[in-house]
Amino acid sequence: MGKIIFNCSHGQEDPERAILPFVAANVAATAGQAAVVLLTIEGAWLCTKGYADPIKKDGFPDLQPLMTEFVENGGQVWGCGACTTPRGITEDDLVKGATIVGAAKVVEEIVMGATPIAFA
């Protein structure tokens, strides 16, 4: 089974687009797939403690418990280093299960066969 990388580029400014990648990624993780949510642009804030707490959207699960469930199901949360650095986000700021990765890691995973999925 290959890895699936779900890109999430939105945060509090667009709750639906912040939640949807985690919904899909959690389905994959629950099904035993290797799943990663890659947080880019404004989505980079999602890897910080407390940021996801207020993100809610009618018809969707609340984001913070969904993120916790995703990690508990074996999912990984990657904060894009090129996006976290200008926002001043460091390893000390991260929620449990999140890590900051560089572009080289993402490119390596895709070259090795990971499937990237974006919700625009």
C-alpha positions in Angstrom: 0.0 0.0 0.0 1.3 3.4 -0.9 1.3 6.5 1.1 -1.3 9.2 0.5 -0.4 12.9 1.2 -3.4 15.1 1.7 -2.5 18.8 1.2 -4.3 21.3 3.5 -3.6 25.0 2.7 -6.4 26.5 4.8 -7.0 27.3 8.4 -9.4 29.4 10.4 -10.2 31.6 7.3 -11.9 28.6 5.6 -13.1 26.0 8.0 -14.5 23.7 5.4 -11.3 23.5 3.4 -9.3 23.1 6.7 -11.5 20.1 7.9 -12.0 18.2 4.6 -8.4 17.0 4.1 -8.5 15.6 7.7 -11.8 13.8 7.0 -10.4 12.1 3.9 -7.1 11.4 5.5 -8.7 9.9 8.6 -10.8 7.6 6.3 -7.5 6.4 4.7 -5.8 5.9 8.0 -8.8 4.0 9.4 -8.6 1.8 6.4 -5.0 1.0 7.1 -3.5 3.3 4.5 -0.3 5.3 5.3 -1.8 8.8 5.4 -0.2 12.2 5.9 -1.8 15.6 6.0 0.7 18.2 4.7 0.0 21.7 6.1 0.9 24.5 3.8 0.3 28.3 3.5 -2.4 29.3 6.1 -2.9 25.6 6.9 0.5 25.6 8.5 -1.1 27.2 11.6 -3.1 24.0 12.1 0.0 22.2 13.5 0.2 24.7 16.4 -1.3 24.0 19.8 -4.8 25.5 20.2 -5.2 26.9 16.7 -7.6 24.2 15.5 -9.8 24.3 18.7 -12.4 26.9 17.4 -12.6 25.5 13.8 -16.1 24.1 13.2 -18.4 23.9 10.3 -22.0 22.7 10.2 -22.2 19.2 8.7 -18.5 18.4 9.5 -16.8 17.0 12.5 -15.0 19.6 14.7 -11.4 19.8 13.6 -9.4 19.5 16.8 -10.9 16.1 17.9 -10.7 14.9 14.2 -7.0 15.8 14.1 -6.4 13.9 17.4 -8.3 10.9 16.0 -6.3 11.0 12.8 -3.0 10.8 14.7 -4.4 8.0 17.0 -5.3 6.1 13.8 -1.7 6.2 12.7 -1.8 9.3 10.5 1.0 11.8 10.3 0.7 15.6 10.3 3.5 17.5 8.5 4.0 21.2 8.7 5.7 22.5 5.6 9.0 24.0 6.7 8.8 26.7 4.0 5.4 27.7 5.4 6.1 27.4 9.2 9.4 29.3 9.2 8.0 32.7 8.0 5.2 32.3 10.5 7.6 31.8 13.4 6.2 28.3 14.0 8.8 26.0 15.7 8.9 22.4 17.0 8.0 23.8 20.5 4.6 25.0 19.1 3.4 21.8 17.6 0.5 19.6 18.5 1.1 16.0 19.4 1.8 14.0 16.2 3.0 16.9 14.1 6.4 17.5 12.7 8.0 20.1 10.5 9.3 18.7 7.2 11.2 20.3 4.3 10.3 20.2 0.7 12.9 17.6 0.0 11.0 15.1 2.2 7.7 15.8 0.4 9.4 15.4 -3.0 11.2 12.2 -1.9 7.9 10.7 -0.8 6.2 11.5 -4.1 9.1 10.2 -6.1 8.9 7.0 -4.1 5.2 6.6 -5.1 3.2 8.6 -2.6 -0.1 9.9 -4.1 -0.6 13.7 -3.5 -4.2 14.9 -3.1 -5.2 18.5 -2.8 -8.5 20.1 -1.9 -8.5 23.4 -3.6 
